Amino acid sequence: MKSDLLALGVFVGAFCFMSCSNVKATRTDAAFEYNEIYMPQTLGKKASAYGLNSVDYDWGVWGHNIATMIPEEHSHNIYAKPNGRTSDYSQYCFSSEHLYNYIVDYIDDNYGHSDTVRFTIMPNDNDVVCLDTKCVARGNTKNDASPAVFNLVRRLCERFPNHIFFVADYLTTSSLPDSPLPSNAGVIMSAMNYPRTVNPTTEESVFLNRIADWQKYVNRVYIWDYINNFDDYFTPVPLFSVMQHRLQEYEKAGVKGVFLNGSGSDYTALGNVNAQVLSQILYDPDYDWKTNLREQVAILFPTAAETITDFMIDQDDYFTRQSQPLPMYDGVAKAKEIYLPADRFMDFYNALIVDRDNTHGAERAKLDELINALSLTALEIERLNGNLNGYDDQLESLMDMVDMGHDVYNESMWAVSDYVKDYSFMAGHAKAMEGRNLLKGHMLRALTPLDPDYPDISIITDGLLGMPSNYHNGNLITSANTVFAVEIPKVEGARNLRVALVQNHGYHIGLPELVELVYQGQSLGTVEPHRLKEHGGHSFVEFEIPSFVHGPMTLKLYRNQDFKTMAIEEIEAY
């Protein structure tokens, strides 16, 4: 449901190494020549306090940003011709002499020749490939722009021998060169498909072998790796053992640089601790983080150091015993399964509140912020347990997070305020239906195979609606080709059947074209669902159950083919 994270922006400047507590003054003896953590604590000038590189000071151009080097008035000859004739303005022709000259002029005007600056030469983030005469002569094919891109990089490397030019092993440039690139060329490799686990995997071997393959053609391999659950920045993720394992493997493989992609400028729970410890592991992948963690945490949380340290070590130990890798995109239900035992988390959350009440000043402010963020996790755990007692206090705590300026809790800019609104509506509906929903707790039978990522059909009779702003929460998502069918038992006393549906076009979740209720082959009615504006993405479809119905019915949802999936929140009988 997500694209790769390789398109972040334009980064400019030169190396900046400064001293700070607990970090050596320089990084000339660090495991990697380039070390970066992309999170609030380490952005811009703040990176120097951790002895790290910064996106703001180390690159002339990064990511899919060729456009920044092109003047406003430019030739249209720079654009790709995927059919060999007609220009596609979404992509570039990397054999274009005009494009080469624009890049040269940009570097000359802004950086000169003497200092060393890094640049990425990457196509825009799509699969369009130029197939004009020059590009085909270079070796381009319908799916491969690598030959033209490599040729351009060779020219730039020769023109600017002090600068470093990186290609990306990504989409249309994922082929290896046919011969080594110049010594000042490198490659950026995304670790997206390298499972985040301490256990050996086939994918790990494939990724490490790919590093070795690239090292035959470039002097520098940089890795773009990931340190968040990008669907939930507020739920703590155990990072230290798994990232230590990966960084040890990178060092052994001869990797020259590592970029750890986090939440950017958005708040992450325990991000201040993560920044401190991960910067140490980046410097020395054999760093004994468990021995030193309590000292590191005590700098930030003197009163709560024991509570936080014990939780982080317990969580890390729990995860390393699991076989599943850390997910990069998922909700609290999956977190509970893999790395967040619910009881242990709630003990931690409540202990933090006690600690907070015994603090003041800077520590109290940091604990307020942390507890407010963790309230989302607590609310999700209570929702998953079917317990909505006391949720008002936690919702209020989350709204305090918004007041602190943190209204975003994931990569897709999902808003805390929307979560609070959806949760309040869900809880209010559950209270209104308490004792009335006769289908609550009944296990339905799917007549269409369930999607592997959504195998739990019990969530549509748990008495709780889903949440339009977060597709993970309480929704049964199906990609059934044409129709999804589920058997509904005839419940004694039920006269009506209500189906709650949700749509989220950003994730290709649409409402069904039609919902039908069938009994013994006879249609009891059809309804075309519509979004209810006053309920923010919900849609309620209702059927009257005729008196002649005495056995199970079949509910059929016909998928709108304009969308990949559809989502059922809840089915109620009353």
Secondary structure, DSSP 8 states (H G I E B T S, - for coil): ----S--------------BTTB-S--TTSSSSEEEEESGGGSGGGGGGGT---TTTSEEE-SS-GGGGS-SS--GGGEE-TTSSS-EEEEE-TT-HHHHHHHHHHHHHHT-SSS--EEE----SS-----SHHHHHHT-BTTB-HHHHHHHHHHHHHH-TTSEEEEEESGGG-S--SS---TTEEEEEE-TTS-B-SS--HHHHHHHHHHHHHTTT-SEEEEEEE-S-TT-SSS----HHHHHHHHHHHHHHT--EEEEE--TTS--TTHHHHHHHHHHHHH-TT--HHHHHHHHHHHH-TTTHHHHHHHHHHHHHHHHT-SS-B-SS--HHHHHHHT--HHHHHHHHHHHHHHHHT--HHHHHHHHHHHHHHHHHHHHHHHHTT--TTHHHHHHHHHHHHHTT--B-STT--BHHHHHHHHHHHHHHHHHHTTT-TTTT---EESS---TT---GGGGGSS---BTTBTTSS-EEE--SSEEEEEE---TT--EEEEEEE-BGGGTB---SEEEEEETTEEEEEE-----GGGTTEEEEEEE--TT--S-EEEEEE--TTSSBEEEEEEEE-
